[in-house]
Amino acid sequence: MSLLAFGLNHRRAPISVLERAALDEASLAQILAAASDSPDISEHVVVATCNRTEIYAEVSGFHGAVADLTEAFTSSTGITHDDLKAHLDLHYGDAAVAHVFNVAAGLDSMAVGESQILGQLRAALARGQSDGHVGSSLNSLVQQALRTGKQVHSETGIDEVSRSLVGAGLDAAEQHVGPLADAHVLVVGAGAMSALAATSAVRRGAERLTVVNRTHERGVALAERLEGTARPLDELAEALADADVVISCTGSTGLAITLADVADAQVARGGRRQAFVDLALPHDIGQEVADLTGVVRLGLAELGELLGSSGTVPEVEQARSLVGDAVTRHLGARAASQAAPTVRALRAAAQQVVGRELGRLDQRTPDMSAEHRAEVERAVHRIVDKLLHQPTVRAKELAVDGRLGEYEDALRQLFDLHADGGVL
């Protein structure tokens, strides 16, 4: 069995596609049922949030499982085969395990380090357990990922990453355009990071706040909460021309603001200074924008440098290190467990041989005392344990290295092992 992570998320799919992929109770039940009917899927869990709809599954056949999940996904949502194929985020084997751990730690979230995903993943696991779709393998994986996610939040400062990035961006923007109290701030996007940016700008005393979002209703909700105004996406050009500071985090797979957009805004503004803060990954604002006179652009790399991390964010790097160590441990334990059936078969075969030989000894030495007989049994078992120790250790080592198959075949031939652990 291998792990498969299948679905759509903000890294590869535009918001319009994610919105169509959103699952209600009926479509979620339909996907779960279809996955259960697949002969190539033994365990599965569905994680559905505003920024991702993903299925994590233990599969025996990659191509069959992908085909079945594709059919389940398209038939239960408004996503066409072409859209799914164009934006599908697919991970298999070790990469899928690492993906689940990164998701749980908030490293794959639109707002890096957000902890809400822990509750969402825990709820998805609970549903899978209740419905009987989660077995020991997937349960172990998700539980360990959840523990690692909690460790990341308790042992690193990742909870502060988003606030630190926004703060650094606003500091740099003020240095370029002047105090926010005299500035018009435009926030493009209405997700968690955009909401944080908008809230921070207002708390710093921004003179005006405007929100532009693909889904206008969400933009209106965010703007009203902060006593700002909202404009529809088709008015982005006018909003750019009015704004002194532009903060963008849309989760779009393409550019939300291009060089041409900013050049036009600069013409309309008469060349007055503008600061652009790009909090998205991949980036929302064309990097060439920084070459325009009077314009400064700060992306995540530049903000990381401002925070003293040479282009990286220390809390994120620390979190990635913790997650990497946890993934390595889990993969090692997972691989070692794959060797368990062969090890059990080998030891069971040895016990059968020991049992038969001790039985023959009983027949040939009926006068042996119980004390001597017990000592002989202990000696025989010690010899067998020592003989099997190295083959057992080697099986686990090769499992971790992904080379167990040939060793299993060799053991079965050398020791004449049956599938049930017996010997010929």
Disulfide bonds with the S-S distance in Angstrom:
none
